[in-house]
Amino acid sequence: MTPEAAFIAALKGLASHPAARGLADDCAVLEVGGETLILTHDMMVEGVHWLAGQDPADVAWKLLATNLSDLAAKGAEPIGVLLGYSLAEDNSRFAEGLGEALAHFAVPLLGGDTVSNPGAQTLGLTALGRATCHPVPSRSGARPGDSVWITGPVGAAMLGFEALSTGNTSTDTSAYRRPVPRLAEGRALAPLVTAMMDVSDGLLLDASRMAGASGVTVSLDPALIPFPADLPLERARDAMAWGDDYELLFTLPPDTAPPCPAHRIGSVLPAGPAPLLLGGAPLSGQLGYEHG
């Protein structure tokens, strides 16, 4: 068990409120009067989630987009965000990029906090949303017989990161710098899916997490998984484990078609010895990104 997984396991005993969903999901789902609120919080650290020297405007966009992606996986309509910001020497480009992203996604900034930190810059953002359907999708509803789908390819962010790291200007880096959360797709899918989550830590790891939360085995067909056209064939395994894709991974009942463009990539089986199969075989090695 990684330090991250161990710490989350320790926190589960403290998260007894039903809204926390046992810390087995990406968002809290809080009933307030006649409204269902969706709350999520993500953090980013310089040198881990973005490259030192990267344009702060892109960092601001990504911080907002990654949180909105969690709302998308719940089919939620964003209400607003709260920013936690560690001050840098120059903060103007971050503010400029945040304003651009807020306007693009039509989301208001509601407040937050700033601190001074002598180490690597650390950023946090809390996003609040409103549920658009009930029940609110979770990771835990996949059932044997369901089909497994993803809204788009995996691996573009990996290629963008590598190009940005090496100064390769011939490769599009936007998937890494400025991901686009699938908000409209999430709202369209929410009434139909049995389970849904976004792909942030790698398709393999996130599919395994969905399988574990649902008490099933997820079987993926590598021939059906979409990749960017410029991804070398021998990099497919890397792309499935790299993460930062922010596509929606979801399951649908048999004979149910998605209402938006998506790729069927596998099926849900009764729980077996392994939570995840790729090409019919269990996997070894690192499945995705985990802290620690």
C-alpha positions, 0 to 999 in steps of 0.5 A, spaced: 500 500 500 502 506 498 503 512 503 497 515 499 493 509 500 494 508 507 493 515 509 486 515 505 484 509 509 486 512 515 481 518 514 476 513 512 474 512 519 473 520 520 469 521 514 463 518 517 458 523 514 454 520 508 456 526 503 463 523 504 461 517 500 466 513 504 472 517 501 471 512 495 469 517 490 472 523 487 467 528 490 462 529 496 455 529 495 451 533 500 444 534 500 442 541 503 434 542 503 432 540 496 438 541 493 444 536 492 451 539 492 457 536 489 464 538 492 471 537 490 478 539 492 484 538 488 491 540 489 497 541 484 505 542 486 510 545 482 515 540 479 509 534 480 503 537 476 507 542 472 514 543 470 518 549 473 518 555 468 511 553 465 507 559 463 503 560 470 497 562 465 496 554 463 497 552 470 491 556 472 487 553 467 489 546 469 488 547 476 480 549 474 480 544 469 482 538 473 477 540 479 471 541 473 473 534 471 471 531 477 464 535 477 463 532 470 464 525 472 458 527 477 454 530 471 454 536 475 453 543 473 458 548 476 456 553 481 463 556 483 470 555 485 474 557 491 482 558 490 488 556 495 494 560 492 501 560 494 504 566 492 510 567 487 514 572 485 510 574 479 502 572 480 500 576 474 500 571 469 496 566 473 491 571 475 490 572 467 490 565 466 485 564 471 480 569 468 481 566 462 479 559 464 473 562 468 470 566 463 471 560 458 467 555 463 463 560 465 464 559 472 465 564 478 470 565 483 467 565 490 473 566 494 479 563 497 486 564 501 493 566 499 499 564 503 507 565 502 511 559 502 518 558 501 518 552 497 515 549 491 509 553 489 503 549 492 496 550 489 489 548 491 482 549 488 475 547 491 469 546 486 462 546 487 457 544 483 449 542 483 447 535 481 443 535 475 440 528 476 439 523 481 442 518 483 448 522 482 453 517 479 459 514 483 464 509 481 461 504 485 455 502 481 458 498 475 455 491 474 456 484 471 454 485 464 455 492 463 459 495 457 465 499 459 466 506 455 471 512 455 469 519 451 476 520 448 483 517 447 488 516 452 496 519 451 495 526 448 497 529 455 503 524 456 506 526 449 504 533 450 508 533 457 514 530 453 514 535 448 514 540 453 520 537 457 524 537 451 522 543 447 519 539 442 515 545 438 512 540 433 508 536 438 501 539 440 502 540 448 495 543 449 492 536 452 497 537 458 497 544 459 490 546 458 485 540 458 478 540 457 473 537 462 467 533 459 462 537 462 457 537 457 458 529 456 458 528 463 451 531 464 448 527 458 451 521 461 449 521 468 442 519 467 444 513 464 451 510 467 451 505 472 458 508 474 462 514 472 469 517 473 474 521 470 481 519 468 486 523 471 491 518 474 491 513 468 486 509 465 488 502 468 489 505 475 482 508 474 479 502 471 482 498 477 479 503 482 472 503 479 472 495 479 474 495 486 469 500 488 463 496 484 466 489 487 467 487 480 472 485 475 473 490 469 476 487 462 479 492 457 480 490 450 487 493 448 485 493 441 479 498 442 482 503 447 483 509 443 490 513 442 492 519 439 494 518 432 501 520 433 502 515 439 507 510 437 504 503 438 510 501 443 507 506 447 500 504 448 502 501 455 505 507 457 499 511 455 494 507 459 498 508 465 500 515 464 494 519 466 492 527 466 487 525 460 481 527 463 476 523 459 470 520 462 470 512 464 463 510 465 459 503 464 452 502 461 447 497 462 447 492 456 444 495 449 444 502 452 448 507 447 451 513 450 448 520 448 455 523 446 461 520 442 465 515 446 468 508 445 466 502 447 473 499 450 471 493 455 466 489 459 464 488 466 465 481 469 463 478 476 469 479 481 475 475 480 482 474 482 484 480 479 480 487 479 482 489 472 484 484 466 487 487 459 486 483 453 484 477 458 490 477 463 491 480 469 496 486 470 503 487 474 507 493 475 505 500 476 498 501 473 498 509 474 500 515 478 500 515 485 503 519 490 508 516 494 
